[in-house]
Amino acid sequence: MRTHADIARACFQAYADGDRAALDAVLAADLHFTSPLDNGVDLNTCLEIGWPKQANIVRFRFVRVVEHGATVLLTDAQTRSDGSVGRSTEVLTIRDGRIHAVEVYFGWLVPIRRRRACISRRDDQTARCRPMLRFPKEKGRANGAPSSALKRSQLQPTRNLSVSSRPLFSRM
């Protein structure tokens, strides 16, 4: 018998392989998909939006997979066809061998490790080396920094008393 974690991994593998039949075998007809961009969309809408994007995914590497009852918490690193690597964390609810709910939290790129950069001193010719990190270049961003990064000046305190009395931060 497959565990819930096995079902979650099978879903990601089917997506990376472009195997729609295998994907349909693990997704429930009453699936609800929620992400920062989509709020509780149904199975058809989820596939309409997400399935064409699978062609850009080369593979998934699982950073963590935690199974707790009917819930699987999964953090993955997706390698894309352009060489960039993104991470997301997903909370999957699984019943009767199928995924019924998906919550996705995403938005960051994983830096690519480059060769070591050495800084040498002329007087004694010693060198200090440290690894250089860079982000994959995004369209319209010359320095390659993630476009979702916010500056401190773009944040303003707000209050949301229904959740907590502590100040939260949001975009201006």
Sequence and secondary structure as in RCSB ss.txt:
>XXXX:A:sequence
MRTHADIARACFQAYADGDRAALDAVLAADLHFTSPLDNGVDLNTCLEIGWPKQANIVRFRFVRVVEHGATVLLT
DAQTRSDGSVGRSTEVLTIRDGRIHAVEVYFGWLVPIRRRRACISRRDDQTARCRPMLRFPKEKGRANGAPSSAL
KRSQLQPTRNLSVSSRPLFSRM
>XXXX:A:secstr
   HHHHHHHHHHHHHHT HHHHHHHEEEEEEEE SS SSB HHHHHHHHGGGGGGEEEEEEEEEEEETTEEEEE
EEEEETTS EEEEEEEEEEETTEEEEEEEEEEEE  EEEEEEEEE TTT  EEEEEEEE    TT TT   TT  
 GGGEEEE  TTT SS EEEE 
